[in-house]
Amino acid sequence: MVVIPLTDDPSRFLKLKDITVTTGASVQQFQIEGTRKLTRTILLKLRGIHTPEEAKNLVGGFIEIEAEHLTKPPEGNYFIFEIVGLEVRNTKGEKIGEVKEVISLPANDIYIVRGEKRDYDIPAIREIVKKVDLKNRVMIIEPIDGLLEL
């Protein structure tokens, strides 16, 4: 099976023994029998998947790993699952909304924040995101002029 990694450290796949694959409403666990790192992808051989037809059922799915296999991200970086659900407030304490999605782009991530009346696209850059408090589940931003009006 070919995997397109969404991680900063694709070599982590080489250390895993098992994974969970979520495809729509389907959640399946697999033991990894073999791995190989290519330039931009990872090849996985999963126990129980023997044909391309069997692997096709996993296309579009997401690989999840147990929390104990996570490697701590560098300071100021976070896992997507940690960001989704955070309450977003501006530096004046006014509630903007809640992070509903993270879109990963080459330059920087974009946080999709669902406000009371609309969604906002918030660039994940230090000039705007001033604080991420995972313990209290809050993100503090300082929007540049016009950001919340777009």
Backbone as JSON, one array per atom type, in Angstrom:
{
  "sequence": "MVVIPLTDDPSRFLKLKDITVTTGASVQQFQIEGTRKLTRTILLKLRGIHTPEEAKNLVGGFIEIEAEHLTKPPEGNYFIFEIVGLEVRNTKGEKIGEVKEVISLPANDIYIVRGEKRDYDIPAIREIVKKVDLKNRVMIIEPIDGLLEL",
  "N": [[0.85, -1.16, 0.0], [0.59, 2.21, -0.82], [1.51, 5.09, 0.88], [0.83, 8.45, 1.51], [2.54, 10.54, 3.39], [1.48, 12.69, 6.03], [3.01, 13.87, 7.85], [5.71, 15.54, 9.56], [7.82, 13.94, 9.9], [8.39, 11.43, 8.15], [9.86, 9.09, 8.47], [9.04, 7.9, 10.78], [7.19, 5.94, 10.22], [8.68, 3.69, 9.74], [9.23, 2.61, 12.17], [6.89, 1.72, 13.29], [4.63, -0.81, 14.47], [1.98, -1.46, 14.3], [-1.11, -0.11, 12.99], [-4.01, 2.02, 12.72], [-6.55, 2.31, 10.37], [-8.7, 4.66, 9.14], [-11.49, 4.97, 7.22], [-13.95, 6.79, 6.03], [-16.78, 5.69, 7.69], [-15.63, 3.38, 8.48], [-13.36, 1.66, 10.51], [-10.33, 0.16, 10.83], [-7.91, -2.11, 12.11], [-4.47, -2.86, 11.68], [-1.61, -4.97, 11.46], [1.73, -4.19, 10.78], [3.69, -5.56, 8.32], [5.85, -4.97, 6.75], [7.92, -2.23, 5.7], [8.88, 0.49, 3.58], [10.72, 3.31, 2.76], [10.22, 5.72, 0.35], [10.98, 8.4, -1.96], [8.93, 10.45, -1.62], [6.87, 9.09, -0.55], [5.58, 6.33, 1.41], [5.9, 2.86, 1.5], [3.78, 0.35, 2.59], [3.36, -2.88, 3.89], [0.66, -4.58, 4.83], [-0.64, -6.82, 7.2], [-2.96, -9.18, 6.15], [-3.8, -7.82, 3.93], [-3.61, -8.6, 0.71], [-3.99, -8.25, -1.99], [-4.29, -5.87, -4.74], [-6.96, -5.14, -4.95], [-7.99, -5.54, -2.37], [-6.51, -3.62, -1.02], [-7.5, -1.37, -2.24], [-9.86, -0.73, -0.93], [-9.02, 0.83, 1.13], [-8.24, 3.23, 0.16], [-8.0, 6.73, 0.3], [-8.29, 6.81, 2.99], [-7.32, 7.52, 6.41], [-4.39, 7.2, 8.31], [-3.97, 6.28, 11.61], [-2.2, 6.44, 14.68], [-1.25, 5.02, 17.85], [-1.18, 7.02, 20.82], [1.17, 6.72, 22.34], [3.1, 6.31, 20.44], [3.61, 8.68, 19.27], [5.79, 11.31, 18.3], [7.19, 13.99, 20.0], [6.34, 17.18, 18.83], [8.37, 19.9, 17.48], [9.12, 22.83, 19.47], [6.48, 25.18, 19.59], [5.09, 24.02, 17.55], [2.33, 21.93, 16.63], [0.19, 19.03, 16.85], [-2.34, 18.31, 14.46], [-4.72, 17.27, 15.53], [-4.63, 18.32, 18.06], [-5.11, 21.01, 17.7], [-7.6, 21.29, 16.42], [-10.8, 22.1, 17.51], [-10.07, 23.95, 19.41], [-10.92, 26.92, 21.19], [-11.08, 30.11, 19.77], [-9.81, 33.25, 20.39], [-9.47, 36.83, 20.27], [-6.74, 39.15, 20.96], [-7.9, 40.91, 22.67], [-9.63, 39.45, 24.08], [-12.04, 38.8, 22.98], [-14.36, 36.49, 21.7], [-13.77, 34.64, 18.77], [-14.36, 32.26, 17.48], [-14.33, 28.72, 16.84], [-11.79, 26.35, 16.15], [-12.27, 24.41, 13.4], [-11.12, 22.97, 11.36], [-7.96, 22.11, 9.91], [-5.95, 23.18, 7.36], [-3.33, 22.06, 5.52], [-0.79, 23.69, 3.92], [1.86, 24.44, 1.55], [3.31, 26.81, 2.34], [2.31, 27.62, 4.9], [0.12, 26.43, 7.51], [-3.48, 26.68, 7.48], [-5.98, 27.74, 9.61], [-9.27, 26.86, 9.88], [-11.77, 28.58, 11.16], [-14.74, 28.42, 12.79], [-17.05, 30.81, 13.16], [-19.67, 32.68, 14.85], [-21.39, 33.63, 12.84], [-20.08, 33.08, 10.47], [-17.34, 31.44, 8.69], [-13.81, 31.71, 9.23], [-10.64, 32.14, 7.71], [-7.68, 31.56, 9.07], [-4.35, 32.31, 9.01], [-1.7, 30.22, 10.03], [0.54, 31.6, 11.44], [3.23, 33.18, 13.21], [2.94, 35.95, 13.45], [0.25, 36.34, 13.62], [-1.0, 34.25, 15.16], [-0.79, 34.27, 18.45], [-0.72, 32.86, 20.84], [-0.99, 29.51, 21.89], [-2.81, 27.61, 23.91], [-2.93, 24.65, 25.05], [-3.72, 23.3, 27.34], [-5.84, 24.81, 28.43], [-7.38, 24.86, 26.21], [-7.45, 26.98, 24.29], [-6.83, 29.39, 21.75], [-5.04, 32.27, 21.05], [-5.31, 35.05, 19.0], [-3.99, 37.72, 17.0], [-5.5, 39.5, 14.87], [-4.66, 40.76, 11.66], [-5.35, 43.89, 9.99], [-8.43, 43.7, 8.34], [-8.48, 40.92, 8.15], [-10.53, 39.45, 9.43], [-12.65, 40.34, 8.03], [-12.66, 39.41, 5.48]],
  "CA": [[0.0, 0.0, 0.0], [1.35, 3.46, -0.88], [1.03, 6.07, 1.86], [1.33, 9.83, 1.38], [2.61, 10.97, 4.78], [1.1, 14.05, 6.41], [3.83, 14.13, 9.02], [7.01, 16.16, 9.32], [8.84, 12.9, 10.07], [7.9, 10.19, 7.53], [10.61, 7.91, 8.9], [8.35, 7.29, 11.92], [6.49, 4.75, 9.75], [9.61, 2.57, 9.76], [9.29, 2.1, 13.54], [5.57, 1.27, 13.74], [4.29, -2.23, 14.38], [0.58, -1.55, 13.92], [-1.78, 1.16, 12.69], [-5.46, 2.02, 12.52], [-6.91, 3.03, 9.15], [-10.09, 5.14, 9.16], [-12.01, 5.32, 5.9], [-15.37, 7.06, 6.26], [-17.25, 5.15, 8.95], [-14.9, 2.15, 8.72], [-12.12, 1.74, 11.28], [-9.7, -1.15, 10.8], [-6.56, -2.18, 12.66], [-3.59, -3.73, 10.91], [-0.21, -5.13, 11.84], [2.62, -3.86, 9.66], [4.63, -6.65, 8.05], [7.03, -4.43, 6.11], [7.87, -0.82, 5.3], [9.99, 1.0, 2.77], [10.59, 4.76, 2.53], [10.6, 6.2, -0.96], [11.27, 9.82, -1.92], [7.84, 11.23, -1.03], [5.83, 8.18, -0.07], [5.97, 5.17, 2.2], [5.23, 1.62, 1.12], [3.47, -0.49, 3.75], [2.75, -4.19, 3.69], [-0.21, -4.8, 5.98], [-1.12, -8.19, 7.37], [-4.35, -9.36, 5.73], [-4.01, -7.16, 2.64], [-2.78, -9.38, -0.19], [-4.22, -7.9, -3.39], [-4.64, -4.46, -4.97], [-8.4, -4.95, -4.7], [-8.16, -5.39, -0.92], [-5.92, -2.33, -0.64], [-8.34, -0.3, -2.8], [-10.86, -0.37, 0.08], [-8.41, 1.76, 2.09], [-7.89, 4.47, -0.54], [-8.64, 7.93, 0.86], [-8.35, 6.7, 4.43], [-6.28, 8.18, 7.21], [-3.7, 6.31, 9.23], [-3.86, 6.78, 12.97], [-1.32, 5.64, 15.53], [-1.49, 5.18, 19.28], [-0.54, 8.21, 21.38], [2.52, 6.44, 22.83], [4.02, 6.29, 19.31], [3.81, 10.04, 18.77], [7.01, 12.01, 18.66], [6.84, 15.36, 20.39], [6.71, 18.15, 17.8], [9.26, 20.98, 17.95], [8.49, 23.94, 20.2], [5.68, 26.06, 18.75], [4.37, 23.21, 16.57], [1.3, 21.12, 17.28], [-0.51, 18.07, 16.02], [-3.63, 18.82, 14.0], [-5.79, 16.87, 16.46], [-4.56, 19.19, 19.24], [-5.59, 22.34, 17.32], [-9.04, 21.23, 16.11], [-11.63, 22.21, 18.7], [-9.66, 25.06, 20.28], [-11.65, 28.17, 21.13], [-10.2, 31.16, 19.27], [-10.12, 34.59, 20.9], [-8.47, 37.83, 19.88], [-5.92, 39.6, 22.09], [-8.77, 41.68, 23.57], [-10.46, 38.49, 24.81], [-13.3, 38.58, 22.29], [-14.42, 35.18, 21.06], [-13.88, 34.63, 17.31], [-15.01, 31.01, 17.11], [-13.68, 27.46, 17.2], [-11.08, 25.72, 15.03], [-13.01, 23.25, 12.88], [-10.31, 22.22, 10.41], [-6.63, 22.64, 9.61], [-5.55, 22.89, 5.99], [-1.87, 22.14, 5.41], [-0.31, 24.23, 2.65], [3.33, 24.5, 1.56], [3.87, 27.96, 3.06], [1.88, 27.53, 6.29], [-1.22, 25.88, 7.69], [-4.6, 27.61, 7.62], [-6.99, 27.28, 10.55], [-10.64, 27.21, 9.54], [-12.41, 28.91, 12.42], [-16.19, 28.63, 12.66], [-17.57, 31.86, 14.02], [-21.12, 32.66, 15.07], [-22.12, 33.89, 11.6], [-19.32, 32.66, 9.28], [-16.03, 30.84, 8.91], [-12.66, 32.56, 8.98], [-9.39, 31.47, 7.36], [-6.64, 32.18, 9.89], [-3.02, 31.75, 8.72], [-0.98, 29.74, 11.21], [1.85, 32.26, 11.46], [3.49, 33.82, 14.51], [2.46, 37.33, 13.46], [-1.19, 36.33, 13.92], [-1.28, 33.35, 16.29], [0.07, 34.75, 19.53], [-0.6, 31.88, 21.92], [-1.79, 28.29, 21.84], [-2.87, 27.07, 25.27], [-3.61, 23.36, 24.91], [-4.31, 22.93, 28.63], [-7.13, 25.5, 28.57], [-8.06, 24.69, 24.93], [-7.67, 28.32, 23.75], [-5.84, 30.0, 20.87], [-5.16, 33.73, 21.04], [-4.81, 35.6, 17.75], [-4.03, 39.16, 16.78], [-5.78, 39.59, 13.44], [-4.23, 41.96, 10.93], [-6.5, 44.63, 9.44], [-9.18, 43.1, 7.26], [-8.47, 39.45, 8.17], [-11.83, 38.91, 9.82], [-13.67, 40.89, 7.14], [-12.56, 38.76, 4.18]],
  "C": [[0.9, 1.23, 0.0], [0.7, 4.47, 0.05], [1.66, 7.41, 1.55], [1.36, 10.4, 2.8], [2.21, 12.43, 4.96], [1.89, 14.49, 7.64], [5.12, 14.83, 8.62], [8.13, 15.13, 9.37], [8.34, 11.58, 9.48], [8.64, 8.93, 7.97], [9.96, 7.23, 10.11], [7.61, 6.02, 11.51], [7.38, 3.51, 9.84], [9.68, 1.91, 11.13], [7.97, 1.49, 14.03], [5.38, -0.22, 13.55], [2.84, -2.43, 13.96], [-0.01, -0.15, 13.73], [-3.29, 0.93, 12.67], [-5.73, 2.84, 11.27], [-8.39, 3.37, 9.23], [-10.46, 5.6, 7.76], [-13.51, 5.53, 6.05], [-15.77, 6.56, 7.63], [-16.5, 3.88, 9.34], [-13.59, 2.42, 9.47], [-11.54, 0.33, 11.36], [-8.29, -1.07, 11.37], [-5.75, -3.2, 11.88], [-2.23, -3.82, 11.59], [0.62, -4.85, 10.59], [3.63, -4.99, 9.51], [5.91, -6.14, 7.39], [6.83, -2.98, 5.72], [9.07, -0.5, 4.43], [9.72, 2.48, 2.51], [11.07, 5.06, 1.12], [10.81, 7.71, -0.85], [10.17, 10.61, -1.21], [6.71, 10.38, -0.49], [6.46, 7.09, 0.77], [5.21, 3.97, 1.64], [5.02, 0.8, 2.38], [2.92, -1.82, 3.26], [1.99, -4.49, 4.95], [-0.66, -6.25, 6.02], [-2.61, -8.24, 7.0], [-4.69, -8.66, 4.43], [-3.05, -7.81, 1.65], [-2.91, -8.96, -1.65], [-4.49, -6.41, -3.53], [-6.11, -4.18, -4.7], [-8.68, -4.76, -3.21], [-7.62, -4.03, -0.45], [-6.79, -1.17, -1.12], [-9.41, 0.16, -1.81], [-10.34, 0.65, 1.09], [-8.06, 3.1, 1.47], [-8.69, 5.64, 0.04], [-8.74, 7.9, 2.38], [-7.22, 7.45, 5.11], [-5.7, 7.16, 8.18], [-3.59, 7.01, 10.58], [-2.94, 5.86, 13.74], [-1.66, 5.92, 16.98], [-0.67, 6.35, 19.82], [0.89, 7.93, 21.84], [3.56, 6.39, 21.71], [4.26, 7.68, 18.72], [5.17, 10.57, 19.2], [6.64, 13.46, 18.94], [7.27, 16.32, 19.28], [7.64, 19.22, 18.36], [8.45, 22.08, 18.65], [7.73, 24.84, 19.24], [4.94, 25.34, 17.63], [3.43, 22.28, 17.3], [0.76, 20.09, 16.29], [-1.86, 18.67, 15.63], [-4.73, 18.49, 15.0], [-5.77, 17.71, 17.73], [-5.18, 20.56, 18.95], [-7.11, 22.34, 17.08], [-9.82, 21.22, 17.43], [-11.23, 23.33, 19.64], [-10.6, 26.25, 20.09], [-10.66, 29.24, 20.68], [-10.72, 32.51, 19.77], [-9.08, 35.56, 20.37], [-7.74, 38.3, 21.14], [-6.71, 40.47, 23.07], [-9.69, 40.77, 24.36], [-11.79, 38.19, 24.14], [-13.27, 37.23, 21.55], [-14.62, 35.33, 19.55], [-14.63, 33.39, 16.86], [-14.22, 29.81, 17.6], [-13.0, 26.87, 15.97], [-11.81, 24.44, 14.63], [-12.16, 22.38, 11.97], [-8.96, 22.9, 10.27], [-6.29, 22.21, 8.19], [-4.04, 23.11, 5.91], [-1.48, 22.57, 4.01], [1.21, 24.31, 2.7], [3.91, 25.64, 2.41], [3.54, 27.9, 4.56], [0.5, 26.89, 6.33], [-2.23, 27.02, 7.76], [-5.58, 26.98, 8.6], [-8.35, 27.77, 10.08], [-11.39, 27.36, 10.86], [-13.89, 29.21, 12.17], [-16.63, 29.65, 13.68], [-19.07, 31.74, 14.15], [-21.89, 32.79, 13.76], [-21.4, 33.39, 10.36], [-18.02, 31.99, 9.68], [-14.95, 31.83, 8.54], [-11.46, 31.69, 8.64], [-8.26, 32.2, 8.07], [-5.29, 31.54, 9.56], [-2.31, 31.37, 10.02], [0.45, 30.29, 11.18], [2.0, 33.04, 12.76], [2.98, 35.26, 14.59], [0.98, 37.42, 13.83], [-1.51, 35.47, 15.13], [-0.29, 33.67, 17.4], [0.28, 33.71, 20.62], [-1.51, 30.7, 21.63], [-1.68, 27.67, 23.22], [-3.66, 25.77, 25.2], [-4.3, 22.95, 26.2], [-5.7, 23.54, 28.79], [-7.94, 25.5, 27.27], [-8.42, 26.02, 24.27], [-6.51, 28.72, 22.86], [-6.1, 31.5, 20.87], [-4.55, 34.23, 19.74], [-4.85, 37.12, 17.79], [-4.22, 39.38, 15.3], [-5.24, 40.88, 12.84], [-5.48, 42.62, 10.35], [-7.13, 43.89, 8.27], [-9.27, 41.59, 7.3], [-9.84, 38.87, 8.48], [-12.98, 39.48, 8.99], [-13.67, 40.21, 5.79], [-13.64, 37.73, 3.98]]
}
